[in-house]
Amino acid sequence: MANTPNRVIRVEAPLWEAYGQVCAAKGIKRSDDLRAYMQRAIRQFTREGGRITVDTGGNQATHNESSSPT
């Protein structure tokens, strides 16, 4: 994911290390796994009737069951 901004999150060192080992065993990067989790969470939320509006730099993008959350 080139040209995406970095995000800073707080995670306890043992949890981060264990998660890194899990991702390595699965052959994926932590960031790819976290993005996939976020996309699944958004899809589930919108399937259950939740509505999400994202400001995309002047353009409003609404995510619901029929739209693709990216």
Biotite code that builds the C-alpha atoms (Angstrom):
import biotite.structure as struc

atoms = struc.array([
    struc.Atom([0.000, 0.000, 0.000], chain_id="A", res_id=1, res_name="MET", atom_name="CA", element="C"),
    struc.Atom([2.258, 2.739, -1.233], chain_id="A", res_id=2, res_name="ALA", atom_name="CA", element="C"),
    struc.Atom([1.371, 6.339, -0.482], chain_id="A", res_id=3, res_name="ASN", atom_name="CA", element="C"),
    struc.Atom([-0.847, 5.566, 2.489], chain_id="A", res_id=4, res_name="THR", atom_name="CA", element="C"),
    struc.Atom([-0.308, 7.562, 5.671], chain_id="A", res_id=5, res_name="PRO", atom_name="CA", element="C"),
    struc.Atom([1.258, 5.860, 8.667], chain_id="A", res_id=6, res_name="ASN", atom_name="CA", element="C"),
    struc.Atom([-0.966, 5.397, 11.724], chain_id="A", res_id=7, res_name="ARG", atom_name="CA", element="C"),
    struc.Atom([0.296, 5.134, 15.249], chain_id="A", res_id=8, res_name="VAL", atom_name="CA", element="C"),
    struc.Atom([-1.403, 2.735, 17.635], chain_id="A", res_id=9, res_name="ILE", atom_name="CA", element="C"),
    struc.Atom([-0.545, 1.729, 21.180], chain_id="A", res_id=10, res_name="ARG", atom_name="CA", element="C"),
    struc.Atom([-0.053, -1.999, 21.690], chain_id="A", res_id=11, res_name="VAL", atom_name="CA", element="C"),
    struc.Atom([1.642, -3.781, 24.561], chain_id="A", res_id=12, res_name="GLU", atom_name="CA", element="C"),
    struc.Atom([5.021, -5.221, 23.540], chain_id="A", res_id=13, res_name="ALA", atom_name="CA", element="C"),
    struc.Atom([4.158, -8.903, 24.257], chain_id="A", res_id=14, res_name="PRO", atom_name="CA", element="C"),
    struc.Atom([0.924, -8.644, 22.252], chain_id="A", res_id=15, res_name="LEU", atom_name="CA", element="C"),
    struc.Atom([2.747, -6.975, 19.319], chain_id="A", res_id=16, res_name="TRP", atom_name="CA", element="C"),
    struc.Atom([5.483, -9.623, 19.362], chain_id="A", res_id=17, res_name="GLU", atom_name="CA", element="C"),
    struc.Atom([3.018, -12.517, 19.492], chain_id="A", res_id=18, res_name="ALA", atom_name="CA", element="C"),
    struc.Atom([0.942, -10.965, 16.705], chain_id="A", res_id=19, res_name="TYR", atom_name="CA", element="C"),
    struc.Atom([4.088, -10.573, 14.620], chain_id="A", res_id=20, res_name="GLY", atom_name="CA", element="C"),
    struc.Atom([4.843, -14.278, 15.066], chain_id="A", res_id=21, res_name="GLN", atom_name="CA", element="C"),
    struc.Atom([1.290, -15.203, 14.020], chain_id="A", res_id=22, res_name="VAL", atom_name="CA", element="C"),
    struc.Atom([1.499, -13.006, 10.923], chain_id="A", res_id=23, res_name="CYS", atom_name="CA", element="C"),
    struc.Atom([4.928, -14.390, 10.021], chain_id="A", res_id=24, res_name="ALA", atom_name="CA", element="C"),
    struc.Atom([3.607, -17.942, 10.326], chain_id="A", res_id=25, res_name="ALA", atom_name="CA", element="C"),
    struc.Atom([0.710, -16.981, 8.024], chain_id="A", res_id=26, res_name="LYS", atom_name="CA", element="C"),
    struc.Atom([3.121, -15.301, 5.587], chain_id="A", res_id=27, res_name="GLY", atom_name="CA", element="C"),
    struc.Atom([1.479, -11.881, 5.803], chain_id="A", res_id=28, res_name="ILE", atom_name="CA", element="C"),
    struc.Atom([2.478, -8.448, 7.042], chain_id="A", res_id=29, res_name="LYS", atom_name="CA", element="C"),
    struc.Atom([0.861, -7.038, 10.170], chain_id="A", res_id=30, res_name="ARG", atom_name="CA", element="C"),
    struc.Atom([-0.435, -4.047, 8.212], chain_id="A", res_id=31, res_name="SER", atom_name="CA", element="C"),
    struc.Atom([-2.087, -6.263, 5.579], chain_id="A", res_id=32, res_name="ASP", atom_name="CA", element="C"),
    struc.Atom([-3.744, -8.358, 8.287], chain_id="A", res_id=33, res_name="ASP", atom_name="CA", element="C"),
    struc.Atom([-4.948, -5.273, 10.174], chain_id="A", res_id=34, res_name="LEU", atom_name="CA", element="C"),
    struc.Atom([-6.423, -3.770, 6.980], chain_id="A", res_id=35, res_name="ARG", atom_name="CA", element="C"),
    struc.Atom([-8.220, -7.054, 6.223], chain_id="A", res_id=36, res_name="ALA", atom_name="CA", element="C"),
    struc.Atom([-9.623, -7.087, 9.774], chain_id="A", res_id=37, res_name="TYR", atom_name="CA", element="C"),
    struc.Atom([-10.834, -3.492, 9.407], chain_id="A", res_id=38, res_name="MET", atom_name="CA", element="C"),
    struc.Atom([-12.540, -4.294, 6.105], chain_id="A", res_id=39, res_name="GLN", atom_name="CA", element="C"),
    struc.Atom([-14.284, -7.343, 7.637], chain_id="A", res_id=40, res_name="ARG", atom_name="CA", element="C"),
    struc.Atom([-15.430, -5.282, 10.626], chain_id="A", res_id=41, res_name="ALA", atom_name="CA", element="C"),
    struc.Atom([-16.851, -2.592, 8.332], chain_id="A", res_id=42, res_name="ILE", atom_name="CA", element="C"),
    struc.Atom([-18.647, -5.165, 6.150], chain_id="A", res_id=43, res_name="ARG", atom_name="CA", element="C"),
    struc.Atom([-20.169, -6.851, 9.211], chain_id="A", res_id=44, res_name="GLN", atom_name="CA", element="C"),
    struc.Atom([-21.241, -3.518, 10.722], chain_id="A", res_id=45, res_name="PHE", atom_name="CA", element="C"),
    struc.Atom([-22.926, -2.370, 7.520], chain_id="A", res_id=46, res_name="THR", atom_name="CA", element="C"),
    struc.Atom([-24.560, -5.777, 6.960], chain_id="A", res_id=47, res_name="ARG", atom_name="CA", element="C"),
    struc.Atom([-26.127, -5.382, 10.378], chain_id="A", res_id=48, res_name="GLU", atom_name="CA", element="C"),
    struc.Atom([-27.599, -2.047, 9.329], chain_id="A", res_id=49, res_name="GLY", atom_name="CA", element="C"),
    struc.Atom([-24.821, 0.294, 10.405], chain_id="A", res_id=50, res_name="GLY", atom_name="CA", element="C"),
    struc.Atom([-24.041, 3.281, 8.232], chain_id="A", res_id=51, res_name="ARG", atom_name="CA", element="C"),
    struc.Atom([-20.590, 4.822, 7.865], chain_id="A", res_id=52, res_name="ILE", atom_name="CA", element="C"),
    struc.Atom([-19.795, 8.152, 6.228], chain_id="A", res_id=53, res_name="THR", atom_name="CA", element="C"),
    struc.Atom([-16.158, 8.883, 5.433], chain_id="A", res_id=54, res_name="VAL", atom_name="CA", element="C"),
    struc.Atom([-14.724, 12.259, 4.444], chain_id="A", res_id=55, res_name="ASP", atom_name="CA", element="C"),
    struc.Atom([-12.449, 11.541, 1.503], chain_id="A", res_id=56, res_name="THR", atom_name="CA", element="C"),
    struc.Atom([-11.047, 15.027, 1.093], chain_id="A", res_id=57, res_name="GLY", atom_name="CA", element="C"),
    struc.Atom([-14.166, 16.921, 0.124], chain_id="A", res_id=58, res_name="GLY", atom_name="CA", element="C"),
    struc.Atom([-16.086, 13.946, -1.217], chain_id="A", res_id=59, res_name="ASN", atom_name="CA", element="C"),
    struc.Atom([-18.422, 12.103, 1.125], chain_id="A", res_id=60, res_name="GLN", atom_name="CA", element="C"),
    struc.Atom([-18.357, 8.327, 0.739], chain_id="A", res_id=61, res_name="ALA", atom_name="CA", element="C"),
    struc.Atom([-21.100, 6.402, 2.521], chain_id="A", res_id=62, res_name="THR", atom_name="CA", element="C"),
    struc.Atom([-20.625, 2.716, 3.247], chain_id="A", res_id=63, res_name="HIS", atom_name="CA", element="C"),
    struc.Atom([-23.630, 0.524, 3.663], chain_id="A", res_id=64, res_name="ASN", atom_name="CA", element="C"),
    struc.Atom([-24.485, -3.067, 2.828], chain_id="A", res_id=65, res_name="GLU", atom_name="CA", element="C"),
    struc.Atom([-24.476, -2.423, -0.925], chain_id="A", res_id=66, res_name="SER", atom_name="CA", element="C"),
    struc.Atom([-21.233, -0.423, -1.116], chain_id="A", res_id=67, res_name="SER", atom_name="CA", element="C"),
    struc.Atom([-17.667, -1.659, -0.891], chain_id="A", res_id=68, res_name="SER", atom_name="CA", element="C"),
    struc.Atom([-15.716, -0.411, 2.153], chain_id="A", res_id=69, res_name="PRO", atom_name="CA", element="C"),
    struc.Atom([-12.174, 0.360, 1.150], chain_id="A", res_id=70, res_name="THR", atom_name="CA", element="C"),
])
